[in-house]
Structure formats: structure tokens, C-alpha cells
Amino acid sequence: MELPYQLYEDVPWNYEIHPETLQFAFQPIWDIKNHSIYGYECLMRPNGRPPMDYIMAYERAGRLQEIEEISFYYGAKAFLDAKLEGMLFMNSFPSTCMSLERALEAEMMANHRLRDRMVIEILEYTQHDDFSWQIKKMAFERSGARPLYAIDDFGTGENEDLACLQRYKPDIVKIDRKFVNHIESNPEHQNVIEHMVAGGRRDGIKLLAEGVETANEYYYLMSKVDYMQGYFLGKPKIYK
């Protein structure tokens, strides 16, 4: 099934995303307590430029939802084609709506194989819009999906982080990599992590450390977080 996406003139021709040539990489996320892969984050890999360049071009054109709809449909398809196990982490822009029609198309393509295996990862660096988020959340759930929700890059701003916890009521929080980098020798960041751990345990939220790139970071964090992601544990991979 091909989705009827329309490309608009206000997106420059050399930034148009063609789903049939779009690739996706998947980076493993490890369950530290069980020493097993919990799932994979889906990462869009358009040809020619970094993904953020395309995101910014579509955002300026007011068509950011196209990127999300394309990613959810074709990213889920690539995940299933690769026969990967565990949860599928999909990035989501909280300022955009996903229509029920598009959510249903993705669910029909997946044939219910992702019903309880999806984590919607809310990107903190984009504008928040409560109405858009509620419409999109309703579309996911009415399509038959029963996703978990995660907040990406947590820790970038105290007031914003608290607002996100109240707004999205996440199941998982991803600790921003700036706190993970050389955590074993940074007392200030260790203190931040300790507060996150205490808050997560109090509120029943799982913690995921992203950007784990060294053995020292891994061993320092392994008793504090539930999940880890980073080059030390596995790089993003495109499955052919």
C-alpha cells in the first residue's frame, strides 16, 4: 500500500522526501536489569543531508506532520521487514497532528504486530501544542495501538522538564546525553542524575540513559537506570 502524500511548492525541491527511497536506521536500546535488548529507536536517513535539515525545511513550510506520517508508516514497515524484536521507539513532534486515517493505515500495514510494541518518543526541542498532541494521541489509540510514551532529551531545562512530565505523563524518560558524557567524573551531573533517579522511582517512570559511549559511563549508570542507548551498546544500523 502506498500513501498518497502530496509534496508542496513551499518545500524546496531538493528537500522533498520521497518515501520510496527513504531509509531508516535502528539503534538498539538495552534493558540493563535483564541484559537484553528492549527495543530499537527508528531514525530517518534521507539521502544527501542530515535529517534535521529536512525537518527544518518542512517545519518552515508548515508541513511538519508529513515527516511524522511518512516516518511512522515507512519506519514501522522497515522495522517489521527487518524482523527486529522488542519495542519500536518512534520520534514524534508534539506540535503536529497525525490524522486518524494515517494512523489506521500504519496499523493496517503492521497487521496488529505493533499494537503493544510501540513507544512514542516526544521530542522536547519542538514547540508544544496541547490540542495537537491530544488529537494525535487519540488517533494512535483509536487505530488500535496501545503505545507507551517517552520524553526525549530530558534535563535540558528544569521548568520545561516539569511541564513535560505533567503534560505527557510519560512511561519512560530519556536522560539527555549531556549529563551522560563522562558522568563518572562529573559530580554536578551525578547530582542531577541522582535527582532524576529519585523522581523516577517516586513517580513510577523508567529511566533511559542515551548517548552512552564508554565503559566508564556504562558501569556508573548500570545500577541507576533501567535502559541504555549509545554507541558503546550499538550503533544505528540500516537493515537491507
KOLVOKE-210680 format. One record per atom (N, C-alpha, C, O): atom name; x, y, z. Coordinates in steps of 0.001 Angstrom, whole numbers, padded with zeros to 6 digits. Layout:
residues N
site; xx; yy; zz
CA; X; Y; Z
...
This chain:
residues 240
site; xx; yy; zz
N; 000844; -001195; 000000
CA; 000000; 000000; 000000
C; 000880; 001247; 000000
O; 001774; 001363; 000838
N; 000649; 002175; -000915
CA; 001390; 003424; -000965
C; 000484; 004552; -000458
O; -000692; 004629; -000814
N; 001049; 005413; 000371
CA; 000259; 006506; 000913
C; 000257; 007700; -000051
O; 001284; 007992; -000662
N; -000870; 008386; -000194
CA; -000982; 009478; -001163
C; -000438; 010794; -000631
O; -001210; 011732; -000433
N; 000870; 010897; -000391
CA; 001445; 012123; 000108
C; 001618; 013134; -001025
O; 002047; 012786; -002125
N; 001280; 014385; -000738
CA; 001447; 015457; -001703
C; 002621; 016314; -001261
O; 002710; 016689; -000092
N; 003519; 016627; -002180
CA; 004651; 017488; -001886
C; 004300; 018910; -002298
O; 003744; 019136; -003372
N; 004628; 019859; -001439
CA; 004176; 021224; -001634
C; 005296; 022104; -002172
O; 006476; 021845; -001938
N; 004903; 023155; -002903
CA; 005876; 024038; -003522
C; 006712; 024786; -002497
O; 007844; 025168; -002795
N; 006183; 025006; -001293
CA; 006919; 025763; -000297
C; 008005; 024925; 000379
O; 008766; 025455; 001188
N; 008093; 023644; 000072
CA; 009249; 022837; 000459
C; 010193; 022817; -000746
O; 009795; 022346; -001811
N; 011432; 023311; -000616
CA; 012348; 023340; -001765
C; 012476; 021962; -002404
O; 012478; 020939; -001720
N; 012581; 021960; -003729
CA; 012579; 020689; -004457
C; 013670; 019744; -003980
O; 013476; 018529; -003947
N; 014835; 020314; -003603
CA; 015943; 019444; -003186
C; 015817; 018985; -001735
O; 016713; 018316; -001220
N; 014717; 019337; -001072
CA; 014444; 018835; 000279
C; 013209; 017936; 000299
O; 012804; 017461; 001360
N; 012621; 017705; -000855
CA; 011454; 016837; -000892
C; 011846; 015411; -000493
O; 012857; 014878; -000951
N; 011038; 014816; 000354
CA; 011288; 013450; 000814
C; 010470; 012495; -000049
O; 009250; 012623; -000154
N; 011147; 011555; -000652
CA; 010485; 010548; -001476
C; 010469; 009225; -000688
O; 011504; 008573; -000550
N; 009313; 008839; -000184
CA; 009237; 007660; 000690
C; 009832; 006394; 000088
O; 010382; 005563; 000809
N; 009725; 006242; -001233
CA; 010202; 005007; -001851
C; 011724; 004872; -001792
O; 012243; 003764; -001930
N; 012456; 005985; -001586
CA; 013916; 005908; -001493
C; 014425; 006186; -000084
O; 015628; 006132; 000172
N; 013503; 006483; 000824
CA; 013888; 006811; 002192
C; 014349; 005563; 002942
O; 013745; 004497; 002825
N; 015433; 005712; 003719
CA; 015931; 004598; 004529
C; 015791; 004927; 006012
O; 015686; 006087; 006411
N; 015793; 003867; 006810
CA; 015693; 004021; 008260
C; 016766; 003172; 008929
O; 017010; 002027; 008548
N; 017397; 003765; 009935
CA; 018356; 003032; 010755
C; 017708; 002750; 012106
O; 016836; 003491; 012558
N; 018147; 001672; 012741
CA; 017594; 001276; 014032
C; 018730; 001087; 015028
O; 019663; 000319; 014796
N; 018627; 001815; 016155
CA; 019657; 001726; 017199
C; 019091; 000961; 018393
O; 017998; 001270; 018867
N; 019832; -000037; 018880
CA; 019302; -000848; 019983
C; 019234; -000091; 021302
O; 020075; 000759; 021595
N; 018226; -000415; 022081
CA; 018044; 000090; 023439
C; 018054; -001120; 024358
O; 017270; -002054; 024188
N; 018948; -001089; 025327
CA; 019173; -002270; 026167
C; 018461; -002166; 027510
O; 018460; -001117; 028155
N; 017861; -003270; 027910
CA; 017293; -003438; 029246
C; 018444; -003880; 030144
O; 018915; -005014; 030057
N; 018888; -002973; 031004
CA; 020098; -003227; 031796
C; 019861; -004298; 032849
O; 020746; -005113; 033113
N; 018690; -004307; 033447
CA; 018420; -005282; 034512
C; 018386; -006709; 033967
O; 018838; -007640; 034633
N; 017853; -006882; 032760
CA; 017709; -008218; 032176
C; 018801; -008561; 031166
O; 018820; -009660; 030612
N; 019721; -007603; 030926
CA; 020836; -007841; 029996
C; 020333; -008312; 028627
O; 020842; -009277; 028058
N; 019312; -007597; 028112
CA; 018742; -007968; 026826
C; 018300; -006711; 026090
O; 018160; -005647; 026694
N; 018081; -006836; 024787
CA; 017606; -005700; 024008
C; 016122; -005470; 024295
O; 015300; -006375; 024149
N; 015799; -004251; 024703
CA; 014417; -003880; 024994
C; 013690; -003450; 023724
O; 012496; -003707; 023568
N; 014413; -002796; 022819
CA; 013810; -002341; 021584
C; 014804; -001568; 020744
O; 016014; -001641; 020963
N; 014279; -000823; 019776
CA; 015116; -000065; 018841
C; 014483; 001296; 018584
O; 013263; 001417; 018473
N; 015333; 002321; 018491
CA; 014856; 003629; 018055
C; 014960; 003716; 016543
O; 015987; 003375; 015957
N; 013882; 004177; 015918
CA; 013825; 004339; 014466
C; 014347; 005731; 014105
O; 013859; 006737; 014620
N; 015345; 005778; 013213
CA; 015989; 007032; 012838
C; 015917; 007203; 011325
O; 016427; 006374; 010573
N; 015284; 008276; 010890
CA; 015147; 008545; 009468
C; 016511; 008870; 008863
O; 017296; 009617; 009445
N; 016783; 008297; 007684
CA; 018055; 008524; 007000
C; 017787; 008913; 005539
O; 017927; 008089; 004635
N; 017398; 010184; 005321
CA; 017208; 010627; 003935
C; 018552; 010757; 003233
O; 019591; 010886; 003881
N; 018526; 010723; 001931
CA; 019770; 010803; 001166
C; 020246; 012239; 001048
O; 019456; 013155; 000818
N; 021555; 012423; 001208
CA; 022164; 013697; 000858
C; 022411; 014671; 001977
O; 023433; 015357; 001967
N; 021502; 014763; 002964
CA; 021638; 015772; 004015
C; 021265; 015179; 005364
O; 020586; 014154; 005426
N; 021709; 015822; 006459
CA; 021296; 015359; 007783
C; 019786; 015446; 007947
O; 019163; 016343; 007379
N; 019185; 014545; 008704
CA; 017728; 014566; 008894
C; 017198; 015904; 009396
O; 016113; 016328; 008996
N; 017957; 016579; 010272
CA; 017475; 017837; 010828
C; 017276; 018900; 009756
O; 016403; 019757; 009899
N; 018060; 018866; 008691
CA; 017878; 019832; 007601
C; 016505; 019670; 006959
O; 015838; 020658; 006653
N; 016086; 018428; 006756
CA; 014777; 018162; 006176
C; 013665; 018568; 007142
O; 012657; 019149; 006739
N; 013863; 018258; 008409
CA; 012861; 018611; 009418
C; 012642; 020116; 009452
O; 011502; 020577; 009510
N; 013723; 020883; 009417
CA; 013621; 022343; 009463
C; 012942; 022884; 008208
O; 012155; 023828; 008292
N; 013236; 022299; 007045
CA; 012614; 022746; 005797
C; 011108; 022506; 005826
O; 010338; 023373; 005412
N; 010682; 021354; 006305
CA; 009255; 021049; 006370
C; 008567; 021862; 007473
O; 007401; 022234; 007339
N; 009283; 022132; 008549
CA; 008696; 022946; 009610
C; 008471; 024373; 009117
O; 007428; 024962; 009401
N; 009429; 024939; 008384
CA; 009259; 026283; 007842
C; 008087; 026353; 006869
O; 007431; 027387; 006749
N; 007834; 025260; 006185
CA; 006731; 025215; 005227
C; 005394; 024898; 005890
O; 004361; 024874; 005222
N; 005409; 024655; 007197
CA; 004171; 024319; 007898
C; 003658; 022934; 007593
O; 002463; 022675; 007732
N; 004549; 022019; 007173
CA; 004147; 020672; 006792
C; 004902; 019608; 007590
O; 005214; 018535; 007074
N; 005191; 019920; 008856
CA; 005977; 019002; 009665
C; 005287; 017654; 009848
O; 005953; 016632; 010013
N; 003943; 017649; 009820
CA; 003225; 016389; 010026
C; 003526; 015385; 008920
O; 003414; 014179; 009142
N; 003908; 015860; 007723
CA; 004239; 014932; 006645
C; 005427; 014053; 007020
O; 005435; 012853; 006744
N; 006436; 014665; 007657
CA; 007614; 013903; 008067
C; 007210; 012834; 009071
O; 007669; 011694; 008997
N; 006350; 013208; 010004
CA; 005939; 012251; 011024
C; 005117; 011115; 010424
O; 005323; 009952; 010771
N; 004198; 011439; 009538
CA; 003352; 010404; 008944
C; 004174; 009454; 008073
O; 003976; 008240; 008108
N; 005095; 010017; 007295
CA; 005973; 009182; 006476
C; 006830; 008281; 007363
O; 006979; 007090; 007091
N; 007392; 008862; 008431
CA; 008270; 008095; 009317
C; 007527; 006961; 010004
O; 008044; 005849; 010110
N; 006307; 007243; 010475
CA; 005569; 006208; 011187
C; 005208; 005053; 010261
O; 005345; 003888; 010634
N; 004755; 005369; 009076
CA; 004344; 004299; 008170
C; 005547; 003509; 007652
O; 005612; 002290; 007806
N; 006485; 004209; 007045
CA; 007611; 003528; 006414
C; 008650; 003053; 007431
O; 009329; 002053; 007198
N; 008778; 003761; 008554
CA; 009672; 003296; 009620
C; 009179; 002003; 010234
O; 009960; 001082; 010475
N; 007870; 001935; 010488
CA; 007288; 000700; 011030
C; 007432; -000444; 010033
O; 007703; -001581; 010418
N; 007249; -000141; 008755
CA; 007402; -001169; 007726
C; 008833; -001702; 007690
O; 009049; -002911; 007600
N; 009820; -000787; 007761
CA; 011225; -001206; 007753
C; 011562; -002041; 008987
O; 012323; -003006; 008902
N; 010998; -001669; 010124
CA; 011211; -002413; 011372
C; 010677; -003839; 011249
O; 011348; -004796; 011636
N; 009482; -003972; 010716
CA; 008884; -005292; 010563
C; 009603; -006112; 009492
O; 009798; -007317; 009655
N; 009995; -005459; 008399
CA; 010725; -006169; 007347
C; 012054; -006709; 007857
O; 012508; -007770; 007428
N; 012679; -005967; 008784
CA; 013961; -006401; 009346
C; 013788; -007493; 010398
O; 014770; -008080; 010853
N; 012532; -007769; 010788
CA; 012215; -008803; 011785
C; 012933; -008557; 013117
O; 013454; -009479; 013744
N; 012941; -007292; 013524
CA; 013570; -006938; 014791
C; 012617; -007229; 015945
O; 011399; -007112; 015813
N; 013197; -007609; 017072
CA; 012415; -007951; 018253
C; 012277; -006747; 019174
O; 013023; -005775; 019053
N; 011331; -006815; 020083
CA; 011199; -005796; 021109
C; 010361; -004609; 020688
O; 009568; -004689; 019749
N; 010549; -003497; 021400
CA; 009755; -002295; 021219
C; 010319; -001431; 020094
O; 011522; -001428; 019831
N; 009425; -000705; 019443
CA; 009811; 000238; 018398
C; 009619; 001654; 018932
O; 008491; 002065; 019208
N; 010717; 002407; 019079
CA; 010679; 003793; 019527
C; 010564; 004696; 018300
O; 011439; 004683; 017434
N; 009485; 005480; 018224
CA; 009250; 006382; 017096
C; 009208; 007824; 017589
O; 008479; 008147; 018527
N; 009999; 008693; 016948
CA; 010019; 010100; 017322
C; 008732; 010793; 016889
O; 008166; 010497; 015836
N; 008282; 011731; 017735
CA; 007021; 012421; 017472
C; 007163; 013900; 017804
O; 007720; 014269; 018838
N; 006645; 014746; 016903
CA; 006642; 016189; 017130
C; 005357; 016562; 017857
O; 004274; 016375; 017302
N; 005437; 017082; 019077
CA; 004213; 017352; 019833
C; 003372; 018489; 019274
O; 002225; 018668; 019682
N; 003930; 019262; 018340
CA; 003178; 020390; 017787
C; 002370; 020015; 016552
O; 001670; 020862; 015996
N; 002452; 018760; 016114
CA; 001747; 018367; 014898
C; 000671; 017335; 015203
O; 000763; 016577; 016169
N; -000342; 017326; 014361
CA; -001406; 016329; 014459
C; -001128; 015181; 013496
O; -000612; 015399; 012400
N; -001459; 013993; 013890
CA; -001495; 012867; 012968
C; -002955; 012461; 012813
O; -003655; 012224; 013798
N; -003400; 012385; 011575
CA; -004813; 012084; 011346
C; -005110; 010630; 011689
O; -004229; 009772; 011645
N; -006381; 010369; 012033
CA; -006814; 009003; 012298
C; -006623; 008147; 011051
O; -006279; 006969; 011150
N; -006845; 008732; 009887
CA; -006670; 007986; 008638
C; -005249; 007465; 008493
O; -005049; 006299; 008152
N; -004256; 008319; 008748
CA; -002864; 007896; 008618
C; -002494; 006869; 009689
O; -001784; 005903; 009411
N; -002978; 007084; 010909
CA; -002703; 006124; 011972
C; -003301; 004762; 011643
O; -002677; 003731; 011897
N; -004506; 004752; 011078
CA; -005143; 003495; 010697
C; -004380; 002800; 009572
O; -004253; 001576; 009570
N; -003871; 003580; 008614
CA; -003098; 002986; 007515
C; -001844; 002302; 008041
O; -001489; 001210; 007597
N; -001174; 002956; 008997
CA; 000024; 002355; 009582
C; -000325; 001083; 010353
O; 000397; 000089; 010277
N; -001432; 001117; 011094
CA; -001840; -000058; 011870
C; -002265; -001206; 010953
O; -001974; -002367; 011241
N; -002945; -000892; 009858
CA; -003352; -001932; 008908
C; -002128; -002567; 008251
O; -002069; -003782; 008064
N; -001150; -001722; 007903
CA; 000077; -002252; 007307
C; 000779; -003192; 008281
O; 001264; -004253; 007890
N; 000830; -002795; 009556
CA; 001503; -003606; 010567
C; 000702; -004850; 010945
O; 001238; -005787; 011538
N; -000593; -004852; 010594
CA; -001451; -006003; 010869
C; -001433; -006381; 012341
O; -001353; -007556; 012699
N; -001511; -005361; 013186
CA; -001586; -005511; 014640
C; -000287; -006044; 015271
O; -000255; -006299; 016475
N; 000771; -006214; 014483
CA; 002019; -006755; 015039
C; 002740; -005761; 015948
O; 003634; -006148; 016701
N; 002361; -004489; 015885
CA; 002999; -003467; 016729
C; 002047; -002903; 017778
O; 002352; -001896; 018416
N; 000910; -003540; 017958
CA; -000121; -002988; 018839
C; 000422; -002672; 020233
O; 000143; -001600; 020769
N; 001183; -003575; 020823
CA; 001719; -003369; 022169
C; 003237; -003229; 022162
O; 003896; -003485; 023170
N; 003784; -002822; 021026
CA; 005239; -002786; 020895
C; 005765; -001412; 020498
O; 006905; -001307; 020047
N; 004981; -000375; 020649
CA; 005395; 000943; 020186
C; 005596; 001896; 021358
O; 004810; 001921; 022304
N; 006670; 002680; 021271
CA; 006932; 003753; 022234
C; 006970; 005059; 021449
O; 007802; 005230; 020558
N; 006068; 005976; 021781
CA; 006034; 007279; 021131
C; 006987; 008201; 021886
O; 006770; 008514; 023056
N; 008042; 008627; 021202
CA; 009107; 009407; 021824
C; 008887; 010889; 021512
O; 009034; 011311; 020365
N; 008539; 011668; 022519
CA; 008175; 013070; 022346
C; 009440; 013921; 022336
O; 010218; 013914; 023290
N; 009628; 014643; 021257
CA; 010824; 015458; 021092
C; 010646; 016786; 021819
O; 009699; 017525; 021551
N; 011563; 017086; 022743
CA; 011414; 018292; 023558
C; 011811; 019559; 022831
O; 011412; 020647; 023249
N; 012596; 019459; 021739
CA; 013103; 020681; 021116
C; 012107; 021330; 020168
O; 012401; 022381; 019600
N; 010946; 020735; 019987
CA; 009931; 021346; 019133
C; 008861; 022001; 019995
O; 008743; 021707; 021185
N; 008086; 022886; 019389
CA; 007035; 023604; 020095
C; 005959; 022638; 020592
O; 005607; 021671; 019917
N; 005450; 022928; 021788
CA; 004402; 022087; 022366
C; 003037; 022691; 022070
O; 002845; 023903; 022168
N; 002103; 021839; 021711
CA; 000744; 022270; 021418
C; -000193; 021210; 021986
O; -000307; 020110; 021446
N; -000857; 021557; 023077
CA; -001681; 020573; 023786
C; -002803; 020019; 022912
O; -003090; 018823; 022961
N; -003437; 020873; 022115
CA; -004537; 020416; 021268
C; -004028; 019409; 020233
O; -004609; 018337; 020063
N; -002939; 019761; 019543
CA; -002374; 018861; 018533
C; -001972; 017533; 019152
O; -002200; 016472; 018571
N; -001373; 017597; 020334
CA; -000931; 016370; 020985
C; -002115; 015470; 021332
O; -002055; 014259; 021123
N; -003185; 016054; 021860
CA; -004343; 015243; 022238
C; -005009; 014614; 021013
O; -005467; 013473; 021072
N; -005063; 015362; 019899
CA; -005628; 014808; 018669
C; -004789; 013636; 018180
O; -005323; 012597; 017795
N; -003470; 013812; 018198
CA; -002585; 012748; 017719
C; -002656; 011530; 018642
O; -002720; 010396; 018167
N; -002644; 011754; 019936
CA; -002741; 010643; 020887
C; -004037; 009870; 020675
O; -004048; 008640; 020729
N; -005119; 010588; 020436
CA; -006407; 009939; 020180
C; -006343; 009112; 018897
O; -006906; 008020; 018829
N; -005646; 009643; 017870
CA; -005529; 008911; 016608
C; -004775; 007608; 016806
O; -005173; 006573; 016272
N; -003687; 007648; 017568
CA; -002934; 006427; 017854
C; -003832; 005396; 018528
O; -003893; 004241; 018106
N; -004514; 005819; 019560
CA; -005271; 004883; 020385
C; -006524; 004368; 019670
O; -006908; 003213; 019855
N; -007160; 005212; 018859
CA; -008338; 004757; 018111
C; -007956; 003811; 016978
O; -008778; 003014; 016524
N; -006702; 003901; 016522
CA; -006259; 002989; 015469
C; -006073; 001568; 016001
O; -005930; 000623; 015225
N; -006076; 001425; 017323
CA; -005886; 000110; 017927
C; -004554; -000051; 018618
O; -004316; -001044; 019306
N; -003678; 000936; 018432
CA; -002364; 000860; 019081
C; -002503; 001144; 020574
O; -003400; 001870; 021002
N; -001605; 000563; 021350
CA; -001569; 000825; 022789
C; -000135; 001210; 023152
O; 000575; 000447; 023807
N; 000285; 002407; 022719
CA; 001691; 002772; 022887
C; 002050; 003205; 024297
O; 001198; 003617; 025084
N; 003344; 003096; 024592
CA; 003924; 003768; 025747
C; 004400; 005140; 025277
O; 004530; 005381; 024077
N; 004662; 006041; 026235
CA; 005113; 007378; 025890
C; 006427; 007682; 026607
O; 006605; 007367; 027784
N; 007339; 008302; 025864
CA; 008652; 008662; 026405
C; 008940; 010115; 026093
O; 008477; 010641; 025080
N; 009706; 010773; 026964
CA; 010178; 012135; 026708
C; 011646; 012067; 026347
O; 012444; 011470; 027071
N; 012005; 012677; 025231
CA; 013389; 012685; 024762
C; 014145; 013866; 025371
O; 013544; 014876; 025738
N; 015481; 013727; 025474
CA; 016380; 014822; 025890
C; 015952; 015458; 027209
O; 015990; 016681; 027344
N; 015553; 014659; 028163
CA; 015103; 015187; 029450
C; 016293; 015762; 030216
O; 017381; 015187; 030227
N; 016059; 016919; 030860
CA; 017114; 017566; 031637
C; 017633; 018829; 030993
O; 018518; 019485; 031542
N; 017093; 019187; 029822
CA; 017596; 020369; 029118
C; 017102; 021670; 029742
O; 017692; 022722; 029496
N; 016049; 021629; 030532
CA; 015547; 022831; 031192
C; 014591; 022446; 032300
O; 013598; 021763; 032047
N; 014867; 022869; 033520
CA; 014121; 022363; 034682
C; 012632; 022640; 034584
O; 011824; 021731; 034774
N; 012249; 023897; 034286
CA; 010829; 024224; 034241
C; 010136; 023503; 033090
O; 009026; 022994; 033245
N; 010798; 023461; 031936
CA; 010231; 022780; 030778
C; 010078; 021290; 031053
O; 009076; 020684; 030674
N; 011068; 020705; 031711
CA; 011005; 019282; 032018
C; 009823; 018964; 032926
O; 009112; 017985; 032700
N; 009610; 019782; 033945
CA; 008492; 019548; 034855
C; 007162; 019689; 034123
O; 006225; 018929; 034365
N; 007092; 020666; 033231
CA; 005859; 020848; 032451
C; 005599; 019642; 031565
O; 004451; 019231; 031395
N; 006668; 019067; 030993
CA; 006505; 017888; 030134
C; 006023; 016686; 030935
O; 005201; 015910; 030449
N; 006520; 016525; 032146
CA; 006057; 015419; 032983
C; 004565; 015546; 033266
O; 003832; 014557; 033230
N; 004121; 016762; 033546
CA; 002710; 016982; 033847
C; 001841; 016843; 032594
O; 000717; 016347; 032660
N; 002379; 017290; 031451
CA; 001597; 017305; 030214
C; 001444; 015905; 029628
O; 000347; 015514; 029230
N; 002544; 015147; 029576
CA; 002542; 013885; 028840
C; 002427; 012642; 029722
O; 002089; 011564; 029234
N; 002709; 012791; 031031
CA; 002651; 011649; 031940
C; 003372; 010436; 031324
O; 002749; 009406; 031066
N; 004665; 010563; 031096
CA; 005405; 009536; 030350
C; 005614; 008254; 031139
O; 005602; 008243; 032370
N; 005806; 007173; 030390
CA; 006208; 005902; 030976
C; 007725; 005826; 031105
O; 008253; 005165; 031999
N; 008424; 006518; 030191
CA; 009885; 006490; 030116
C; 010397; 007905; 029929
O; 009786; 008706; 029222
N; 011516; 008209; 030563
CA; 012212; 009479; 030361
C; 013624; 009173; 029889
O; 014335; 008378; 030503
N; 014026; 009814; 028789
CA; 015376; 009638; 028252
C; 016274; 010772; 028766
O; 016050; 011941; 028451
N; 017269; 010420; 029542
CA; 018183; 011407; 030113
C; 019081; 011961; 029003
O; 019731; 011206; 028280
N; 019106; 013277; 028885
CA; 019887; 013909; 027834
C; 021360; 013525; 027920
O; 021926; 013407; 029007
N; 021966; 013333; 026754
CA; 023351; 012828; 026692
C; 024357; 013781; 027309
O; 025457; 013362; 027670
N; 024007; 015063; 027438
CA; 024977; 015985; 028040
C; 025248; 015632; 029500
O; 026312; 015957; 030027
N; 024295; 014968; 030160
CA; 024514; 014531; 031544
C; 025228; 013184; 031602
O; 025831; 012838; 032618
N; 025158; 012434; 030517
CA; 025772; 011101; 030470
C; 027254; 011181; 030136
O; 028042; 010347; 030582
N; 027637; 012191; 029344
CA; 029018; 012329; 028896
C; 029970; 012483; 030081
O; 029898; 013466; 030818
N; 030869; 011500; 030260
CA; 031857; 011484; 031355
C; 031187; 011622; 032727
O; 031727; 012276; 033619
N; 030025; 011012; 032894
CA; 029286; 011102; 034146
C; 030098; 010596; 035336
O; 029916; 011063; 036460
N; 030994; 009638; 035087
CA; 031761; 009037; 036180
C; 032707; 010025; 036867
O; 033159; 009770; 037983
N; 033011; 011154; 036207
CA; 033950; 012123; 036775
C; 033351; 013514; 036907
O; 034088; 014487; 037068
N; 032027; 013629; 036842
CA; 031377; 014934; 036903
C; 030371; 014962; 038058
O; 029225; 014545; 037885
N; 030791; 015455; 039249
CA; 029906; 015452; 040421
C; 028608; 016226; 040205
O; 027558; 015831; 040713
N; 028673; 017322; 039457
CA; 027465; 018117; 039224
C; 026423; 017313; 038458
O; 025242; 017321; 038807
N; 026864; 016617; 037410
CA; 025933; 015808; 036630
C; 025500; 014558; 037397
O; 024384; 014071; 037215
N; 026371; 014047; 038242
CA; 025988; 012921; 039096
C; 024834; 013311; 040013
O; 023928; 012514; 040257
N; 024873; 014537; 040517
CA; 023808; 015023; 041386
C; 022491; 015147; 040621
O; 021426; 014817; 041144
N; 022573; 015628; 039366
CA; 021374; 015727; 038533
C; 020771; 014342; 038300
O; 019559; 014154; 038406
N; 021632; 013380; 037982
CA; 021162; 012018; 037731
C; 020495; 011440; 038980
O; 019452; 010794; 038885
N; 021091; 011671; 040137
CA; 020519; 011151; 041379
C; 019114; 011704; 041611
O; 018225; 010977; 042056
N; 018912; 012990; 041310
CA; 017584; 013578; 041465
C; 016598; 012964; 040472
O; 015434; 012737; 040801
N; 017072; 012701; 039264
CA; 016196; 012058; 038265
C; 015822; 010650; 038706
O; 014671; 010236; 038565
N; 016782; 009922; 039235
CA; 016526; 008563; 039691
C; 015489; 008566; 040813
O; 014553; 007766; 040806
N; 015665; 009475; 041779
CA; 014724; 009552; 042900
C; 013327; 009912; 042406
O; 012338; 009331; 042850
N; 013249; 010877; 041480
CA; 011951; 011282; 040954
C; 011296; 010176; 040138
O; 010085; 009968; 040223
N; 012096; 009467; 039347
CA; 011559; 008373; 038551
C; 011000; 007266; 039410
O; 009920; 006745; 039132
N; 011721; 006902; 040446
CA; 011242; 005846; 041342
C; 009978; 006279; 042067
O; 009069; 005476; 042277
N; 009923; 007546; 042445
CA; 008734; 008056; 043153
C; 007503; 008029; 042260
O; 006408; 007695; 042713
N; 007682; 008381; 040992
CA; 006547; 008523; 040078
C; 006317; 007303; 039189
O; 005416; 007313; 038349
N; 007116; 006260; 039363
CA; 006938; 005055; 038561
C; 007346; 005212; 037120
O; 006784; 004556; 036242
N; 008326; 006080; 036854
CA; 008812; 006341; 035499
C; 010141; 005620; 035298
O; 011029; 005703; 036145
N; 010276; 004916; 034180
CA; 011526; 004251; 033842
C; 012512; 005268; 033268
O; 012109; 006202; 032575
N; 013799; 005087; 033554
CA; 014829; 005993; 033061
C; 015684; 005318; 032002
O; 016102; 004170; 032153
N; 015934; 006057; 030928
CA; 016765; 005576; 029829
C; 017897; 006570; 029612
O; 017646; 007739; 029321
N; 019124; 006125; 029748
CA; 020296; 006977; 029510
C; 020689; 006859; 028045
O; 020991; 005766; 027566
N; 020686; 007992; 027325
CA; 021076; 007962; 025919
C; 022471; 008557; 025750
O; 022926; 009352; 026572
N; 023139; 008158; 024673
CA; 024477; 008666; 024413
C; 025558; 007998; 025246
O; 026592; 008608; 025518
N; 025337; 006761; 025652
CA; 026355; 006025; 026423
C; 027431; 005555; 025442
O; 027166; 004725; 024572
N; 028639; 006089; 025585
CA; 029680; 005828; 024595
C; 030938; 005194; 025169
O; 031831; 004813; 024412
N; 031028; 005073; 026485
CA; 032238; 004484; 027082
C; 031859; 003464; 028150
O; 030743; 003460; 028669
N; 032820; 002601; 028460
CA; 032614; 001601; 029517
C; 032424; 002277; 030870
O; 031627; 001813; 031685
N; 033148; 003372; 031118
CA; 033019; 004076; 032396
C; 031612; 004613; 032592
O; 031050; 004519; 033683
N; 031044; 005177; 031528
CA; 029666; 005683; 031618
C; 028695; 004529; 031865
O; 027780; 004636; 032681
N; 028906; 003442; 031158
CA; 028027; 002281; 031305
C; 028043; 001751; 032732
O; 026984; 001545; 033325
N; 029219; 001529; 033285
CA; 029303; 000927; 034616
C; 028825; 001874; 035707
O; 028301; 001427; 036727
N; 028998; 003173; 035505
CA; 028495; 004112; 036508
C; 026965; 004114; 036531
O; 026362; 004187; 037601
N; 026343; 004034; 035371
CA; 024893; 004183; 035245
C; 024113; 002886; 035408
O; 022900; 002921; 035615
N; 024788; 001740; 035320
CA; 024056; 000477; 035235
C; 023202; 000172; 036468
O; 022219; -000562; 036369
N; 023564; 000724; 037617
CA; 022763; 000484; 038821
C; 021710; 001570; 039043
O; 020942; 001510; 040003
N; 021679; 002567; 038145
CA; 020809; 003716; 038368
C; 019653; 003818; 037370
O; 018596; 004354; 037703
N; 019844; 003310; 036155
CA; 018815; 003461; 035123
C; 018268; 002101; 034714
O; 018842; 001061; 035035
N; 017160; 002127; 034007
CA; 016522; 000894; 033547
C; 017004; 000483; 032160
O; 017167; -000702; 031868
N; 017230; 001491; 031305
CA; 017609; 001218; 029921
C; 018782; 002108; 029525
O; 019003; 003164; 030118
N; 019533; 001668; 028513
CA; 020626; 002463; 027962
C; 020645; 002355; 026448
O; 020194; 001375; 025855
N; 021191; 003416; 025848
CA; 021300; 003505; 024395
C; 022559; 004305; 024080
O; 022839; 005303; 024744
N; 023313; 003881; 023085
CA; 024511; 004630; 022719
C; 025494; 003769; 021958
O; 025318; 002555; 021854
N; 026532; 004397; 021423
CA; 027492; 003695; 020578
C; 028218; 002572; 021318
O; 028645; 001600; 020694
N; 028363; 002692; 022643
CA; 029017; 001621; 023401
C; 028206; 000335; 023337
O; 028755; -000764; 023410
N; 026901; 000488; 023200
CA; 025994; -000657; 023205
C; 025522; -001047; 021807
O; 024986; -002140; 021620
N; 025710; -000189; 020848
CA; 025291; -000499; 019483
C; 024992; 000751; 018688
O; 024272; 001633; 019157
N; 025544; 000836; 017475
CA; 025314; 001974; 016598
C; 024038; 001758; 015775
O; 023588; 000625; 015604
N; 023460; 002857; 015265
CA; 022308; 002716; 014366
C; 022701; 001902; 013140
O; 023802; 002060; 012612
N; 021807; 001038; 012689
CA; 022098; 000153; 011554
C; 020921; 000149; 010579
O; 019761; 000069; 010984
N; 021239; 000236; 009303
CA; 020230; 000096; 008266
C; 020195; -001371; 007851
O; 021210; -001939; 007449
N; 019017; -001972; 007953
CA; 018863; -003393; 007613
C; 018335; -003491; 006198
O; 017292; -002920; 005880
N; 019041; -004207; 005353
CA; 018654; -004350; 003942
C; 017818; -005614; 003772
O; 017388; -005925; 002661
